[in-house]
Amino acid sequence: MMALFMVLWLIGLTPQEKREDLARYFKDPNLFQGNGQLPGKDHPIDTVISIIPSQSQGAQDQVSMLQQVQASEAVVSQLKQSLEEGSLWAFRDRVKITQTSEGVEVSIIEKANEVMFDSGSAHPNPKTLDILKAIARELKSQGNHLMVGGHTDAHPLVNKPGYTNWELSADRANKVRAILEEAGVDGKRFVAVRGFADTRPINAKNPYAAQNRRISIVVLKH
């Protein structure tokens, strides 16, 4: 498979006008003479090796993309295995793992009868702490950068003038970041803490639904 990938990659890097010469090279490399010319041709021909440097940046980008995909798949595999039979299994009804355009998202979703934080505050309950510590055990072995996001439902806060779901979601995300650090995740890996308020609901038909209250931890591709 790797050989096939390299051939397809090389063809993709080769200008259209040189692909015929490249095909002839693969059929019979002896056609290339020491002076860099093909018999019967009155112009020099680039060798296979000389094609690559002219597209080196593009090649590096493609290799980087491949490595990112492989790393992302490895993270998903590790987390799903932990969810199915490892340290996250006990919380399988609360934790969801999905792949997004940013990377691998680990979401802790609230249930109607089991809240994650004290109402209107960033103080987590004991079970939320247990879930975050279990996630930290999985994440601290990874090297990818991380982003933490807080999400609320559409219920407005009461008795807190000037403090809205924006501040609440951001405060909860930042509290989660601190808990993950305390549990062993390298603080240098965090690149963003974001508060989304109620702008990204899981249940868009019911903006007040419990599952819209959640924490998202994104393991970035890069």
Backbone as CSV, one residue per row, in Angstrom:
resi,resn,N_x,N_y,N_z,CA_x,CA_y,CA_z,C_x,C_y,C_z
1,MET,0.827,-1.199,0.000,0.000,0.000,0.000,0.870,1.262,0.000
2,MET,1.968,1.206,0.765,2.846,2.369,0.797,3.475,2.639,-0.569
3,ALA,3.842,1.540,-1.277,4.421,1.697,-2.609,3.413,2.332,-3.553
4,LEU,2.167,1.877,-3.481,1.118,2.442,-4.327,0.916,3.910,-4.008
5,PHE,0.912,4.244,-2.710,0.743,5.642,-2.315,1.874,6.499,-2.870
6,MET,3.103,6.003,-2.807,4.245,6.779,-3.282,4.166,7.013,-4.785
7,VAL,3.723,5.978,-5.538,3.595,6.132,-6.994,2.535,7.172,-7.324
8,LEU,1.366,7.075,-6.667,0.286,8.035,-6.900,0.709,9.442,-6.502
9,TRP,1.439,9.524,-5.380,1.930,10.815,-4.912,2.896,11.427,-5.916
10,LEU,3.812,10.607,-6.465,4.799,11.079,-7.416,4.134,11.560,-8.693
11,ILE,3.127,10.804,-9.150,2.400,11.205,-10.349,1.706,12.544,-10.131
12,GLY,1.144,12.708,-8.926,0.451,13.952,-8.620,1.375,15.154,-8.618
13,LEU,2.653,14.940,-8.287,3.620,16.039,-8.242,4.215,16.362,-9.609
14,THR,4.071,15.449,-10.573,4.729,15.582,-11.862,3.911,16.456,-12.806
15,PRO,4.504,17.492,-13.410,3.779,18.319,-14.380,3.235,17.455,-15.513
16,GLN,2.130,17.884,-16.122,1.467,17.101,-17.160,2.396,16.793,-18.322
17,GLU,3.210,17.797,-18.693,4.067,17.602,-19.870,5.191,16.598,-19.633
18,LYS,5.451,16.224,-18.357,6.541,15.301,-18.054,6.046,13.902,-17.703
19,ARG,4.718,13.728,-17.647,4.205,12.430,-17.212,4.506,11.325,-18.221
20,GLU,4.528,11.676,-19.526,4.850,10.660,-20.531,6.276,10.169,-20.353
21,ASP,7.209,11.097,-20.101,8.602,10.710,-19.869,8.736,9.882,-18.597
22,LEU,7.956,10.256,-17.576,7.999,9.504,-16.328,7.510,8.079,-16.541
23,ALA,6.447,7.937,-17.346,5.923,6.602,-17.641,6.952,5.775,-18.396
24,ARG,7.648,6.396,-19.340,8.685,5.680,-20.094,9.838,5.252,-19.187
25,TYR,10.130,6.116,-18.163,11.201,5.767,-17.231,10.851,4.512,-16.439
26,PHE,9.607,4.427,-15.955,9.205,3.268,-15.172,9.202,1.996,-16.023
27,LYS,8.883,2.138,-17.327,8.883,0.965,-18.202,10.308,0.480,-18.476
28,ASP,11.233,1.429,-18.647,12.617,1.045,-18.945,13.556,2.144,-18.479
29,PRO,14.064,2.069,-17.242,14.972,3.097,-16.723,16.241,3.244,-17.534
30,ASN,16.644,2.192,-18.300,17.881,2.248,-19.090,17.785,3.227,-20.248
31,LEU,16.555,3.703,-20.536,16.415,4.688,-21.595,17.138,5.981,-21.247
32,PHE,17.297,6.249,-19.976,17.972,7.462,-19.553,19.477,7.274,-19.673
33,GLN,20.098,8.160,-20.451,21.532,8.074,-20.662,22.257,8.960,-19.669
34,GLY,23.542,8.813,-19.618,24.339,9.561,-18.650,24.239,11.061,-18.827
35,ASN,23.933,11.520,-20.075,23.836,12.960,-20.284,22.462,13.507,-19.956
36,GLY,21.580,12.657,-19.393,20.265,13.147,-18.980,19.278,13.263,-20.103
37,GLN,19.558,12.627,-21.311,18.662,12.734,-22.438,18.095,11.370,-22.791
38,LEU,16.909,11.382,-23.394,16.313,10.172,-23.928,16.714,10.020,-25.384
39,PRO,16.927,8.784,-25.858,17.251,8.581,-27.259,16.143,9.154,-28.140
40,GLY,16.566,9.877,-29.145,15.597,10.420,-30.070,15.000,11.734,-29.615
41,LYS,15.352,12.206,-28.449,14.863,13.484,-27.942,15.960,14.534,-28.087
42,ASP,15.566,15.759,-28.413,16.561,16.812,-28.568,16.546,17.802,-27.411
43,HIS,15.918,17.375,-26.283,15.896,18.247,-25.119,16.228,17.419,-23.886
44,PRO,16.807,18.034,-22.853,17.103,17.300,-21.607,15.804,16.897,-20.927
45,ILE,15.909,15.818,-20.177,14.756,15.327,-19.432,15.125,15.244,-17.958
46,ASP,14.276,15.767,-17.091,14.528,15.661,-15.654,14.400,14.212,-15.222
47,THR,15.257,13.800,-14.326,15.121,12.458,-13.763,14.051,12.476,-12.688
48,VAL,13.703,11.267,-12.218,12.682,11.169,-11.186,13.101,11.942,-9.939
49,ILE,14.374,11.864,-9.596,14.857,12.537,-8.396,14.731,14.050,-8.536
50,SER,14.966,14.585,-9.738,14.950,16.031,-9.905,13.545,16.592,-9.887
51,ILE,12.540,15.753,-10.051,11.167,16.231,-10.045,10.749,16.634,-8.647
52,ILE,11.206,15.912,-7.634,10.715,16.087,-6.275,11.096,17.435,-5.670
53,PRO,12.355,17.905,-5.758,12.673,19.184,-5.125,11.839,20.339,-5.647
54,SER,11.459,20.333,-6.934,10.693,21.437,-7.487,9.323,21.536,-6.855
55,GLN,8.862,20.442,-6.239,7.554,20.439,-5.596,7.699,20.088,-4.111
56,SER,8.871,20.426,-3.526,9.178,19.946,-2.173,8.160,20.427,-1.150
57,GLN,7.714,21.683,-1.252,6.767,22.181,-0.266,5.447,21.439,-0.345
58,GLY,4.991,21.213,-1.587,3.761,20.458,-1.760,3.899,19.050,-1.235
59,ALA,5.071,18.453,-1.441,5.302,17.094,-0.957,5.284,17.065,0.560
60,GLN,5.934,18.054,1.171,5.957,18.111,2.633,4.551,18.281,3.190
61,ASP,3.743,19.110,2.502,2.367,19.329,2.959,1.562,18.044,2.889
62,GLN,1.753,17.268,1.805,1.005,16.027,1.658,1.431,15.001,2.701
63,VAL,2.730,14.919,2.953,3.210,14.005,3.990,2.678,14.423,5.351
64,SER,2.681,15.749,5.610,2.171,16.258,6.879,0.694,15.920,7.049
65,MET,-0.074,16.060,5.959,-1.503,15.739,6.021,-1.707,14.262,6.325
66,LEU,-0.896,13.401,5.697,-0.998,11.968,5.937,-0.690,11.648,7.396
67,GLN,0.348,12.279,7.936,0.713,12.048,9.333,-0.391,12.519,10.269
68,GLN,-1.032,13.643,9.923,-2.116,14.152,10.758,-3.293,13.193,10.767
69,VAL,-3.628,12.645,9.593,-4.726,11.690,9.509,-4.428,10.455,10.341
70,GLN,-3.199,9.948,10.215,-2.809,8.763,10.976,-2.853,9.044,12.476
71,ALA,-2.368,10.232,12.901,-2.386,10.585,14.318,-3.814,10.708,14.819
72,SER,-4.672,11.330,13.998,-6.072,11.491,14.386,-6.754,10.144,14.547
73,GLU,-6.495,9.235,13.625,-7.086,7.898,13.709,-6.585,7.150,14.939
74,ALA,-5.317,7.346,15.281,-4.760,6.685,16.460,-5.418,7.202,17.734
75,VAL,-5.661,8.515,17.793,-6.310,9.099,18.972,-7.726,8.564,19.103
76,VAL,-8.458,8.538,17.977,-9.830,8.025,17.997,-9.855,6.575,18.459
77,SER,-8.942,5.764,17.924,-8.892,4.348,18.279,-8.624,4.168,19.770
78,GLN,-7.670,4.939,20.305,-7.323,4.823,21.724,-8.500,5.217,22.609
79,LEU,-9.137,6.341,22.277,-10.235,6.831,23.104,-11.451,5.914,23.026
80,LYS,-11.741,5.412,21.842,-12.886,4.514,21.703,-12.648,3.203,22.442
81,GLN,-11.419,2.720,22.395,-11.101,1.501,23.131,-11.278,1.724,24.632
82,SER,-10.842,2.899,25.108,-11.020,3.217,26.518,-12.490,3.339,26.875
83,LEU,-13.288,3.842,25.927,-14.716,4.008,26.166,-15.439,2.662,26.194
84,GLU,-14.925,1.712,25.397,-15.579,0.412,25.285,-15.151,-0.568,26.374
85,GLU,-13.892,-0.455,26.814,-13.432,-1.458,27.769,-12.378,-0.948,28.748
86,GLY,-12.116,0.349,28.711,-11.075,0.893,29.582,-11.621,1.813,30.660
87,SER,-10.831,2.832,30.985,-11.163,3.693,32.116,-12.387,4.566,31.878
88,LEU,-12.788,4.747,30.607,-13.962,5.568,30.317,-15.248,4.754,30.234
89,TRP,-15.138,3.440,30.335,-16.317,2.585,30.162,-17.419,2.917,31.162
90,ALA,-17.054,3.232,32.382,-18.050,3.534,33.412,-18.834,4.799,33.094
91,PHE,-18.292,5.624,32.179,-18.954,6.888,31.842,-19.440,6.903,30.391
92,ARG,-19.635,5.734,29.813,-19.970,5.641,28.393,-21.288,6.326,28.023
93,ASP,-22.186,6.495,29.006,-23.458,7.167,28.729,-23.332,8.686,28.802
94,ARG,-22.162,9.166,29.185,-21.943,10.603,29.333,-20.877,11.143,28.390
95,VAL,-20.063,10.257,27.826,-18.937,10.685,26.990,-19.195,10.294,25.535
96,LYS,-18.956,11.237,24.645,-19.135,11.002,23.211,-17.859,11.404,22.483
97,ILE,-17.414,10.565,21.545,-16.189,10.839,20.787,-16.539,10.969,19.315
98,THR,-16.175,12.097,18.721,-16.457,12.339,17.303,-15.245,12.986,16.648
99,GLN,-15.149,12.816,15.326,-14.120,13.481,14.544,-14.726,14.728,13.911
100,THR,-14.032,15.841,14.026,-14.494,17.098,13.459,-13.417,17.656,12.535
101,SER,-13.701,18.796,11.924,-12.715,19.421,11.052,-11.482,19.877,11.831
102,GLU,-11.635,20.093,13.135,-10.509,20.540,13.961,-9.670,19.384,14.474
103,GLY,-10.306,18.250,14.711,-9.595,17.100,15.265,-10.566,16.103,15.869
104,VAL,-10.191,15.538,16.994,-11.028,14.563,17.699,-11.671,15.259,18.894
105,GLU,-12.999,15.257,18.931,-13.715,15.944,20.007,-14.244,14.943,21.028
106,VAL,-13.868,15.158,22.272,-14.375,14.360,23.386,-15.371,15.234,24.138
107,SER,-16.633,14.846,24.126,-17.677,15.642,24.770,-18.178,14.956,26.030
108,ILE,-18.343,15.731,27.092,-18.990,15.253,28.315,-20.368,15.897,28.339
109,ILE,-21.390,15.072,28.231,-22.746,15.566,28.035,-23.561,15.412,29.315
110,GLU,-24.290,16.444,29.647,-25.092,16.428,30.865,-26.392,15.655,30.650
111,LYS,-26.860,15.003,31.700,-28.145,14.321,31.686,-29.123,15.105,32.558
112,ALA,-30.405,14.979,32.219,-31.419,15.770,32.924,-31.397,15.517,34.422
113,ASN,-31.130,14.276,34.805,-31.156,13.931,36.233,-29.766,13.866,36.852
114,GLU,-28.768,14.359,36.121,-27.384,14.269,36.626,-26.580,15.445,36.085
115,VAL,-26.604,16.553,36.787,-25.944,17.765,36.307,-24.426,17.647,36.470
116,MET,-23.715,18.432,35.660,-22.251,18.402,35.680,-21.669,19.429,36.642
117,PHE,-22.344,20.598,36.720,-21.869,21.704,37.558,-23.027,22.194,38.425
118,ASP,-22.662,22.839,39.498,-23.692,23.509,40.286,-24.391,24.526,39.399
119,SER,-25.680,24.718,39.617,-26.466,25.610,38.772,-25.872,27.014,38.715
120,GLY,-25.623,27.480,37.503,-25.119,28.837,37.309,-23.698,29.072,37.748
121,SER,-22.931,27.989,37.978,-21.553,28.167,38.440,-20.605,27.237,37.678
122,ALA,-19.313,27.448,37.893,-18.289,26.608,37.269,-17.753,25.567,38.227
123,HIS,-18.476,25.299,39.299,-18.036,24.317,40.289,-18.564,22.936,39.884
124,PRO,-17.666,22.000,39.514,-18.108,20.683,39.049,-18.518,19.777,40.208
125,ASN,-19.430,18.849,39.906,-19.801,17.878,40.938,-18.790,16.730,40.949
126,PRO,-18.802,15.854,41.952,-17.802,14.783,42.063,-17.730,13.863,40.848
127,LYS,-18.876,13.532,40.253,-18.821,12.619,39.107,-18.154,13.285,37.913
128,THR,-18.402,14.575,37.737,-17.730,15.302,36.658,-16.228,15.264,36.860
129,LEU,-15.791,15.413,38.088,-14.357,15.329,38.383,-13.810,13.953,38.036
130,ASP,-14.558,12.904,38.353,-14.116,11.540,38.042,-13.986,11.344,36.530
131,ILE,-14.948,11.875,35.782,-14.899,11.748,34.321,-13.689,12.483,33.764
132,LEU,-13.450,13.694,34.242,-12.327,14.489,33.746,-10.988,13.838,34.078
133,LYS,-10.879,13.237,35.254,-9.633,12.559,35.617,-9.398,11.336,34.723
134,ALA,-10.482,10.627,34.382,-10.351,9.470,33.490,-9.933,9.920,32.095
135,ILE,-10.497,11.025,31.622,-10.113,11.565,30.315,-8.660,12.027,30.338
136,ALA,-8.259,12.653,31.436,-6.872,13.121,31.555,-5.888,11.966,31.442
137,ARG,-6.237,10.817,32.014,-5.341,9.650,31.931,-5.130,9.229,30.484
138,GLU,-6.140,9.418,29.653,-6.007,9.061,28.247,-5.269,10.148,27.458
139,LEU,-5.533,11.394,27.782,-4.961,12.500,27.016,-3.498,12.771,27.322
140,LYS,-3.070,12.489,28.534,-1.693,12.884,28.892,-0.632,12.073,28.160
141,SER,-1.024,10.966,27.558,-0.067,10.192,26.766,0.017,10.688,25.324
142,GLN,-0.860,11.638,24.958,-0.853,12.197,23.613,0.013,13.449,23.577
143,GLY,0.413,13.845,22.377,1.222,15.053,22.256,0.503,16.193,21.561
144,ASN,-0.709,15.943,21.065,-1.427,16.962,20.308,-1.855,18.137,21.190
145,HIS,-1.998,19.291,20.553,-2.538,20.441,21.249,-4.022,20.225,21.546
146,LEU,-4.528,20.984,22.526,-5.893,20.789,23.001,-6.643,22.120,23.066
147,MET,-7.948,22.052,22.819,-8.832,23.188,23.031,-10.011,22.719,23.874
148,VAL,-10.442,23.547,24.806,-11.562,23.206,25.675,-12.693,24.197,25.429
149,GLY,-13.904,23.676,25.264,-15.054,24.537,25.039,-16.166,24.256,26.030
150,GLY,-16.858,25.305,26.457,-18.004,25.158,27.335,-19.286,25.488,26.587
151,HIS,-20.348,24.745,26.868,-21.632,24.925,26.181,-22.759,24.928,27.213
152,THR,-23.724,25.803,27.032,-24.881,25.859,27.917,-26.156,25.628,27.100
153,ASP,-27.273,25.542,27.806,-28.552,25.545,27.107,-28.998,27.010,26.960
154,ALA,-30.219,27.199,26.515,-30.681,28.564,26.236,-31.344,29.252,27.425
155,HIS,-31.402,28.592,28.564,-31.996,29.223,29.742,-31.128,30.407,30.176
156,PRO,-31.696,31.580,30.316,-30.898,32.723,30.799,-30.613,32.579,32.290
157,LEU,-29.495,33.138,32.725,-29.157,33.103,34.138,-29.984,34.147,34.896
158,VAL,-30.360,33.788,36.088,-31.142,34.718,36.915,-30.334,35.100,38.147
159,ASN,-30.646,36.255,38.662,-30.005,36.767,39.889,-28.504,36.971,39.747
160,LYS,-28.050,37.119,38.483,-26.621,37.397,38.261,-26.495,38.499,37.220
161,PRO,-26.756,39.711,37.564,-26.685,40.819,36.603,-25.302,40.928,35.947
162,GLY,-25.302,41.019,34.624,-24.049,41.158,33.882,-23.291,39.855,33.675
163,TYR,-23.809,38.763,34.217,-23.150,37.453,34.054,-24.090,36.579,33.226
164,THR,-23.673,36.273,32.010,-24.533,35.565,31.069,-23.997,34.166,30.784
165,ASN,-24.678,33.459,29.890,-24.217,32.126,29.490,-22.854,32.170,28.786
166,TRP,-22.501,33.321,28.230,-21.171,33.455,27.623,-20.085,33.330,28.695
167,GLU,-20.235,34.094,29.753,-19.252,34.032,30.838,-19.271,32.667,31.524
168,LEU,-20.477,32.129,31.711,-20.591,30.833,32.383,-19.911,29.729,31.581
169,SER,-20.170,29.673,30.277,-19.578,28.613,29.452,-18.063,28.743,29.394
170,ALA,-17.559,29.979,29.330,-16.105,30.191,29.307,-15.477,29.819,30.649
171,ASP,-16.135,30.173,31.746,-15.603,29.844,33.076,-15.557,28.336,33.297
172,ARG,-16.591,27.642,32.833,-16.606,26.184,32.988,-15.506,25.536,32.152
173,ALA,-15.302,26.041,30.940,-14.232,25.500,30.094,-12.873,25.713,30.740
174,ASN,-12.664,26.898,31.306,-11.378,27.190,31.940,-11.169,26.344,33.190
175,LYS,-12.253,26.084,33.927,-12.155,25.224,35.095,-11.762,23.803,34.685
176,VAL,-12.333,23.326,33.580,-11.989,21.991,33.080,-10.520,21.945,32.681
177,ARG,-10.041,22.992,32.015,-8.615,23.038,31.655,-7.742,22.888,32.896
178,ALA,-8.088,23.614,33.950,-7.298,23.554,35.187,-7.338,22.163,35.812
179,ILE,-8.497,21.527,35.764,-8.624,20.178,36.331,-7.783,19.182,35.539
180,LEU,-7.806,19.290,34.212,-7.008,18.389,33.375,-5.517,18.577,33.650
181,GLU,-5.101,19.826,33.840,-3.694,20.084,34.163,-3.323,19.454,35.501
182,GLU,-4.181,19.642,36.474,-3.915,19.068,37.799,-3.853,17.543,37.737
183,ALA,-4.564,16.964,36.766,-4.586,15.501,36.631,-3.438,14.981,35.769
184,GLY,-2.551,15.863,35.320,-1.348,15.399,34.631,-1.197,15.776,33.182
185,VAL,-2.170,16.475,32.594,-2.041,16.904,31.202,-1.141,18.142,31.144
186,ASP,-0.147,18.119,30.276,0.805,19.221,30.157,0.073,20.510,29.785
187,GLY,0.210,21.536,30.612,-0.477,22.799,30.379,-0.069,23.489,29.088
188,LYS,1.121,23.195,28.579,1.589,23.827,27.349,0.828,23.332,26.124
189,ARG,0.092,22.252,26.290,-0.645,21.708,25.146,-1.954,22.452,24.889
190,PHE,-2.424,23.217,25.869,-3.681,23.944,25.689,-3.439,25.215,24.881
191,VAL,-4.196,25.366,23.809,-4.025,26.538,22.942,-5.256,27.437,22.949
192,ALA,-6.373,26.967,23.501,-7.570,27.808,23.539,-8.560,27.292,24.570
193,VAL,-9.233,28.226,25.211,-10.363,27.931,26.104,-11.508,28.796,25.587
194,ARG,-12.610,28.162,25.218,-13.666,28.892,24.522,-15.034,28.707,25.187
195,GLY,-15.801,29.775,25.213,-17.161,29.708,25.713,-18.130,29.912,24.560
196,PHE,-19.001,28.939,24.319,-19.925,28.999,23.185,-21.360,29.359,23.592
197,ALA,-21.596,29.481,24.902,-22.962,29.715,25.382,-23.894,28.672,24.781
198,ASP,-25.000,29.093,24.154,-25.961,28.126,23.592,-25.928,28.112,22.068
199,THR,-24.792,28.523,21.465,-24.737,28.686,20.007,-24.494,27.389,19.237
200,ARG,-24.087,26.323,19.931,-23.821,25.048,19.247,-24.575,23.907,19.946
201,PRO,-25.881,23.930,19.886,-26.658,22.894,20.584,-26.582,21.545,19.891
202,ILE,-26.550,20.481,20.671,-26.664,19.133,20.108,-28.101,18.905,19.655
203,ASN,-29.027,19.349,20.483,-30.450,19.227,20.170,-30.963,20.608,19.772
204,ALA,-30.874,20.903,18.475,-31.271,22.227,18.000,-32.780,22.440,18.081
205,LYS,-33.538,21.353,18.042,-34.995,21.476,18.105,-35.469,21.890,19.497
206,ASN,-34.650,21.557,20.502,-34.990,21.938,21.871,-33.772,22.620,22.494
207,PRO,-33.654,23.925,22.363,-32.463,24.624,22.874,-32.321,24.565,24.386
208,TYR,-33.370,24.104,25.081,-33.321,24.008,26.539,-32.975,22.583,27.011
209,ALA,-32.720,21.674,26.068,-32.472,20.272,26.417,-31.180,20.122,27.230
210,ALA,-31.197,19.137,28.118,-30.045,18.923,29.004,-28.772,18.603,28.234
211,GLN,-28.890,17.833,27.117,-27.665,17.424,26.414,-26.943,18.594,25.751
212,ASN,-27.597,19.736,25.667,-26.910,20.911,25.130,-25.908,21.486,26.123
213,ARG,-26.056,21.119,27.388,-25.093,21.544,28.406,-23.955,20.518,28.431
214,ARG,-22.791,20.946,28.012,-21.695,19.981,27.877,-20.346,20.697,27.866
215,ILE,-19.317,19.881,27.968,-17.930,20.335,27.805,-17.332,19.589,26.619
216,SER,-16.642,20.300,25.746,-15.976,19.660,24.607,-14.477,19.863,24.706
217,ILE,-13.750,18.756,24.590,-12.285,18.791,24.610,-11.824,18.308,23.241
218,VAL,-11.198,19.191,22.479,-10.777,18.872,21.114,-9.278,18.565,21.088
219,VAL,-8.953,17.357,20.627,-7.563,16.978,20.397,-7.244,17.381,18.958
220,LEU,-6.463,18.423,18.785,-6.244,18.983,17.456,-5.430,18.058,16.568
221,LYS,-5.671,18.169,15.266,-4.935,17.365,14.285,-3.460,17.706,14.286
222,HIS,-3.132,18.985,14.410,-1.737,19.435,14.269,-0.952,19.152,15.546
